[in-house]
Amino acid sequence: MEPSGNAGISMKRYIILALCTVMLLGQAVQLAAQKADWKVGIQTWTFHNLTLMETLDKTQQLGMGYAEAFFFQELGAPFPKETYLNYDLSDDDCALLRHEFKKRGIKPIAFGVASYGTNEEWDKFFAFAHKIGAHIVTVEPELNQLDYIESLAKKYDMEVAIHNHPSPCIYASAEVVEKALKGRSSLMGVCADIGHWKRVGEDPLKNLQKLSGRIKVAHLKDLTDKMEDATWGTGILPVKAFVNELKRQHFNGLISIEYDDFKSDIQEIRNSLEFLQKCSK
């Protein structure tokens, strides 16, 4: 049974209205980001149950123009089945990957979070990130690898952001990161995961202040009292204070949206973007 003429028109109007709403939110987020001088994107781990191509489609729907992509996510069509994001992709697959990002208007600004045991693996990782067009890599190297990581940062003119997973990650505490970066190149900095700092009992706002000038990426988070991800502005964390601190620092890096336990409703992400847009004014 086909819908009546009026029903068809109403459905078309609904679709057009929905598309316009998404476009306006995307424009508002990007304008607010430009005003604040930072970039807003997705950490693709948020959609790790989907393929990377499906993740990029979701990112496009949300109006975001940047992505921080984690390795080993299946790429999805048009790539061959069971082809995963990694530094060993063929030249043809790399060219296709750049095309898939570009056609959606999304820049692959960062890759990570990466950890490797050998210099050879770090070489391949940096070379791949540079080849695809990234400007930042988020990493958790061993302390004795930092000199080599710094040399690669200079070689590729690539910003390095050290991430803080909870223990047993050696960078769980901001104090360790601060000491590790002392005296190093300005290319070396921090991927500040707000949620993980709270989960290990540290004060995220004080840590942002402590690491002022070194923050390259912020995994902005809000949490429930059970330490689970929440829509920004609805949980126990002072997200607006975090945003104000980043503004005070004249932060011009990447704010990544990352949900560790995301289900399926992208409206939750849309609500977080709207909250960020209000805070950015």
C-alpha positions as CSV (number, residue, x, y, z in Angstrom):
1,M,0.0,0.0,0.0
2,E,1.5,3.4,-1.1
3,P,1.2,6.4,1.2
4,S,-1.3,9.1,0.2
5,G,-0.1,12.3,-1.5
6,N,-0.2,14.3,1.8
7,A,1.6,11.5,3.7
8,G,4.3,11.4,1.1
9,I,4.8,15.1,1.2
10,S,4.9,15.0,5.0
11,M,7.6,12.3,5.0
12,K,9.6,14.3,2.5
13,R,9.3,17.4,4.7
14,Y,10.4,15.3,7.7
15,I,13.5,14.0,5.9
16,I,14.4,17.5,4.6
17,L,13.9,18.9,8.1
18,A,16.1,16.2,9.6
19,L,18.8,16.7,7.1
20,C,18.8,20.5,7.6
21,T,19.0,20.0,11.4
22,V,22.1,17.8,11.0
23,M,23.7,20.3,8.6
24,L,23.0,23.2,10.9
25,L,24.4,21.4,13.9
26,G,27.5,20.5,12.0
27,Q,27.9,24.1,10.9
28,A,27.4,25.3,14.4
29,V,29.9,22.9,15.9
30,Q,32.5,23.8,13.2
31,L,31.9,27.6,13.6
32,A,32.2,27.3,17.4
33,A,35.4,25.2,17.0
34,Q,36.8,27.9,14.6
35,K,36.0,30.6,17.1
36,A,37.7,28.6,19.9
37,D,40.5,27.7,17.4
38,W,40.2,23.9,18.0
39,K,39.0,21.0,15.9
40,V,36.2,18.6,16.8
41,G,36.2,15.0,15.6
42,I,35.3,11.4,16.3
43,Q,37.6,8.8,17.9
44,T,36.5,5.9,15.7
45,W,36.7,3.5,18.7
46,T,33.3,4.9,19.5
47,F,31.9,2.8,16.6
48,H,34.3,-0.1,16.9
49,N,31.4,-2.6,16.4
50,L,31.0,-1.1,12.9
51,T,33.3,-0.9,10.0
52,L,35.5,2.2,9.4
53,M,33.4,3.1,6.4
54,E,30.2,2.9,8.4
55,T,31.9,5.0,11.2
56,L,32.8,7.7,8.6
57,D,29.2,7.7,7.5
58,K,28.1,8.3,11.1
59,T,30.7,11.0,11.5
60,Q,29.4,12.7,8.4
61,Q,25.8,12.5,9.6
62,L,26.9,14.2,12.8
63,G,28.5,17.0,10.8
64,M,32.0,16.5,12.1
65,G,35.0,17.0,9.7
66,Y,37.8,15.2,11.6
67,A,38.6,11.7,12.7
68,E,41.1,10.1,15.1
69,A,41.2,6.5,13.8
70,F,42.3,3.4,15.8
71,F,44.0,0.5,14.1
72,F,42.6,-2.9,13.4
73,Q,39.0,-1.8,12.7
74,E,37.6,-3.6,9.6
75,L,37.5,-1.1,6.7
76,G,34.3,-2.4,5.1
77,A,33.1,-1.9,1.5
78,P,34.5,-1.0,-1.0
79,F,37.6,-2.7,0.5
80,P,37.9,-6.5,0.4
81,K,36.3,-8.3,3.2
82,E,38.4,-8.7,6.4
83,T,40.7,-5.8,5.4
84,Y,41.6,-3.9,8.5
85,L,43.1,-0.5,9.2
86,N,46.8,-1.0,9.7
87,Y,50.2,0.3,8.5
88,D,50.6,-2.6,6.1
89,L,47.8,-1.6,3.7
90,S,48.8,-1.7,0.0
91,D,49.4,1.5,-1.9
92,D,46.1,1.0,-3.7
93,D,44.2,0.6,-0.5
94,C,45.9,3.7,1.0
95,A,44.8,5.7,-2.0
96,L,41.3,4.4,-1.7
97,L,41.3,5.1,2.0
98,R,42.3,8.8,1.4
99,H,39.5,8.9,-1.2
100,E,36.9,7.6,1.1
101,F,37.8,10.1,3.8
102,K,37.9,13.0,1.3
103,K,34.6,12.2,-0.4
104,R,32.8,12.5,3.0
105,G,34.6,15.7,3.8
106,I,36.4,14.2,6.8
107,K,40.1,14.7,7.5
108,P,42.1,11.8,9.1
109,I,43.8,14.2,11.4
110,A,45.1,11.5,13.9
111,F,45.8,7.8,14.3
112,G,46.0,5.9,17.5
113,V,46.1,5.0,20.3
114,A,49.2,3.0,19.3
115,S,51.7,0.9,21.3
116,Y,54.6,-1.1,19.6
117,G,57.5,-3.1,20.8
118,T,60.1,-2.3,18.1
119,N,61.5,0.7,16.3
120,E,60.6,-0.9,13.0
121,E,56.9,-1.0,14.0
122,W,57.1,2.6,15.1
123,D,58.7,3.5,11.7
124,K,55.9,1.9,9.8
125,F,53.2,3.5,12.0
126,F,54.6,7.0,11.5
127,A,55.2,6.5,7.8
128,F,51.6,5.3,7.3
129,A,50.1,8.2,9.3
130,H,52.1,10.7,7.2
131,K,51.1,8.9,4.0
132,I,47.3,9.1,4.8
133,G,47.6,12.8,5.8
134,A,47.5,12.8,9.6
135,H,49.1,15.5,11.7
136,I,48.9,13.8,15.1
137,V,49.5,10.3,16.4
138,T,48.2,9.3,19.8
139,V,50.5,6.8,21.5
140,E,51.5,4.9,24.6
141,P,55.2,4.0,24.1
142,E,57.5,2.6,26.7
143,L,59.5,5.3,28.5
144,N,62.7,4.0,26.9
145,Q,61.2,4.5,23.4
146,L,60.5,8.2,23.8
147,D,63.8,9.4,22.3
148,Y,63.1,7.4,19.2
149,I,59.5,8.5,19.1
150,E,60.7,12.1,19.3
151,S,63.1,11.6,16.4
152,L,60.2,10.3,14.3
153,A,58.1,13.3,15.2
154,K,60.8,15.6,13.9
155,K,61.4,13.5,10.8
156,Y,57.7,13.6,9.8
157,D,56.8,17.0,11.5
158,M,54.2,15.0,13.3
159,E,52.7,15.9,16.7
160,V,52.8,13.2,19.2
161,A,50.1,12.9,21.9
162,I,50.8,10.6,24.8
163,H,47.5,9.0,26.0
164,N,46.6,7.9,29.6
165,H,44.9,4.6,29.8
166,P,44.4,3.5,33.5
167,S,47.0,1.2,35.2
168,P,48.9,-0.9,34.1
169,C,49.5,1.9,31.6
170,I,52.6,3.8,32.8
171,Y,51.0,7.1,31.9
172,A,47.9,6.7,34.0
173,S,49.1,9.6,36.2
174,A,49.6,13.0,34.8
175,E,52.7,13.4,36.9
176,V,54.4,10.6,34.9
177,V,53.5,12.3,31.6
178,E,54.7,15.7,32.8
179,K,58.1,14.2,33.7
180,A,58.3,12.2,30.5
181,L,57.8,15.4,28.4
182,K,60.2,17.6,30.3
183,G,62.8,19.1,28.0
184,R,61.4,17.5,24.9
185,S,60.4,19.0,21.5
186,S,57.2,21.1,21.3
187,L,55.9,18.4,18.9
188,M,55.7,16.1,21.9
189,G,52.6,16.4,24.0
190,V,49.5,14.9,25.6
191,C,46.3,13.1,24.6
192,A,44.3,14.1,27.7
193,D,41.7,11.4,28.4
194,I,39.4,13.1,30.9
195,G,37.4,10.1,31.8
196,H,40.5,7.9,32.6
197,W,42.0,10.5,34.9
198,K,38.8,10.5,36.9
199,R,38.7,6.7,36.9
200,V,42.1,6.5,38.5
201,G,41.2,9.0,41.1
202,E,43.0,12.1,39.7
203,D,41.5,15.6,39.3
204,P,41.0,16.1,35.5
205,L,40.8,19.9,35.7
206,K,44.1,20.1,37.8
207,N,45.7,17.8,35.3
208,L,44.7,19.9,32.4
209,Q,46.2,22.9,34.2
210,K,49.4,21.0,35.0
211,L,49.9,20.0,31.4
212,S,49.1,23.4,29.9
213,G,50.9,24.0,26.7
214,R,51.4,20.3,26.0
215,I,47.9,19.2,25.2
216,K,47.5,18.1,21.6
217,V,44.3,16.1,21.8
218,A,41.5,16.0,24.4
219,H,39.3,13.0,24.8
220,L,36.6,15.1,26.4
221,K,34.3,13.0,28.6
222,D,31.5,13.1,31.1
223,L,30.8,10.1,33.4
224,T,28.0,8.7,35.5
225,D,28.5,7.9,39.2
226,K,29.3,4.4,38.0
227,M,32.2,5.8,35.9
228,E,30.4,5.0,32.6
229,D,30.3,7.4,29.7
230,A,27.5,10.0,29.8
231,T,26.3,12.8,27.5
232,W,28.4,15.8,28.1
233,G,26.8,18.1,30.7
234,T,24.6,15.4,32.2
235,G,27.1,13.5,34.4
236,I,29.3,14.1,37.4
237,L,32.2,15.9,35.7
238,P,32.5,19.7,35.2
239,V,32.7,19.5,31.4
240,K,32.1,23.2,31.0
241,A,35.1,24.0,33.3
242,F,37.2,21.7,31.2
243,V,36.2,23.6,28.0
244,N,36.9,26.9,29.7
245,E,40.3,25.7,30.7
246,L,41.1,24.7,27.2
247,K,40.0,28.1,26.0
248,R,42.2,29.7,28.6
249,Q,45.1,27.8,27.3
250,H,44.3,28.9,23.7
251,F,44.1,25.2,22.9
252,N,44.2,24.7,19.1
253,G,44.3,20.9,18.9
254,L,41.7,18.2,18.5
255,I,38.7,17.5,20.8
256,S,37.8,13.9,20.1
257,I,34.4,12.4,21.0
258,E,35.1,8.9,22.4
259,Y,32.5,6.6,24.0
260,D,34.0,3.4,25.4
261,D,30.7,1.7,25.8
262,F,28.6,3.4,23.1
263,K,25.5,1.4,22.1
264,S,23.7,2.7,19.0
265,D,21.8,6.0,19.4
266,I,23.9,8.8,17.8
267,Q,21.5,11.3,19.3
268,E,23.6,11.0,22.5
269,I,26.6,12.2,20.6
270,R,24.6,14.9,18.9
271,N,23.5,16.1,22.4
272,S,27.2,16.2,23.5
273,L,28.1,18.3,20.4
274,E,25.3,20.7,21.1
275,F,26.6,21.1,24.7
276,L,30.1,21.7,23.4
277,Q,28.8,24.3,21.0
278,K,27.1,26.2,23.8
279,C,30.2,26.0,26.0
280,S,32.4,27.2,23.1
281,K,30.6,30.6,22.8
